[in-house]
Amino acid sequence: MDPLADRLARAGVKLLRTGKVRDIYTWREEIWLVASDRISAYDVIMPTPIPDKGKILTALSRHWFTLTENLCPNHVLGYSLPADADLPEFEGRLTRARPCEIFPVECVARGYLAGSGWEEYRARGTVGGHAAPKGLRESDRLPKPLFTPARKNEHGHDENLSPEEARACLGDARYEELRDRTLDLYTWAAAYAAQRGILIADTKFEFGREAGAVLLADEILTPDSSRFWPADAYQPGGPQPSFDKQYLRDYLKTLSTWNKTAPGPELPPEVVQNTRAKYLDALERLAK
């Protein structure tokens, strides 16, 4: 038996599923989320890991979960291994959580015009189905943050939903509750980050339901789930430098030999080092 599998079995920890970045386990009545060093782009997991990425993501989520407890309760039970679990690989990567039923939408907040929001605006003049002023440029700040949910797909890109489609999926009351929680969290976090030199262009949250209560779940406000821009370099009218994996995407766009399908290309040391540095810079700025 594999040594890790043997130690997992002895500790009573069972693998539930493997995601692009996180491995999900069950232990007694808990869900364990273990963040790996894997990195994906264009829905493809790269064969080259980013050292310490999982620890950086866990530390940043832990920071935000603690800061936002007064805005929305969350699913976190703790971050330490049980005393009898011989799993040093999980140290610094583990989030122990209460099980909850995850709502079937990604709750996206957009404060700036970027990514698929910019693509939609160029095509139809709307952002997430919301009317937007004419004449906006790429990366412009929106007049107010917008709630633009998406349907979560296990394979391939998430599917952006119009307000009407999201209401049909969630029901009016739940839609409005998740919209308000998402925008409250985004507005508070954006102000906090701006004081530390980072603009949060957009971010996504996951919410779940446990015993009738709505809980903030998964990870929050990391470079994997958010678009972070350095405030001192902000110049609307085009793409922005970032602290997230946009740097990796930009590198991959230069590869004429890769068609954005699996398997992904091996990453050169410089790209690995620079990607790690961007994630670490975000942690150091936001969690100081």
Stockholm file with secondary structure:
# STOCKHOLM 1.0

chainA/1-288         MDPLADRLARAGVKLLRTGKVRDIYTWREEIWLVASDRISAYDVIMPTPIPDKGKILTALSRHWFTLTENLCPNHVLGYSLPADADLPEFEGRLTRARPCEIFPVECVARGYLAGSGWEEYRARGTVGGHAAPKGLRESDRLPKPLFTPARKNEHGHDENLSPEEARACLGDARYEELRDRTLDLYTWAAAYAAQRGILIADTKFEFGREAGAVLLADEILTPDSSRFWPADAYQPGGPQPSFDKQYLRDYLKTLSTWNKTAPGPELPPEVVQNTRAKYLDALERLAK
#=GR chainA/1-288 SS CCHHHHHHHHHTEEEEEECSSEEEEEETTEEEEEECSCCEETTEECSSCCTTHHHHHHHHHHHHHHHTTTTSCBCEEESSCCTTCCCGGGTTTEEEECCCEECSEEEEEEEECCHHHHHHHHHHSEETTEECCTTCCTTCEEEEEEECCEECCSSSCCEECCHHHHHHHHCHHHHHHHHHHHHHHHHHHHHHHHTTTEEEEEEEEEEEEETTEEEEESCCSSTTTEEEEEGGGCCSSSCCCCSSTHHHHHHHHTCTTCCSCSSCCCCCHHHHHHHHHHHHHHHHHHCC
#=GC SS_cons         CCHHHHHHHHHTEEEEEECSSEEEEEETTEEEEEECSCCEETTEECSSCCTTHHHHHHHHHHHHHHHTTTTSCBCEEESSCCTTCCCGGGTTTEEEECCCEECSEEEEEEEECCHHHHHHHHHHSEETTEECCTTCCTTCEEEEEEECCEECCSSSCCEECCHHHHHHHHCHHHHHHHHHHHHHHHHHHHHHHHTTTEEEEEEEEEEEEETTEEEEESCCSSTTTEEEEEGGGCCSSSCCCCSSTHHHHHHHHTCTTCCSCSSCCCCCHHHHHHHHHHHHHHHHHHCC
//
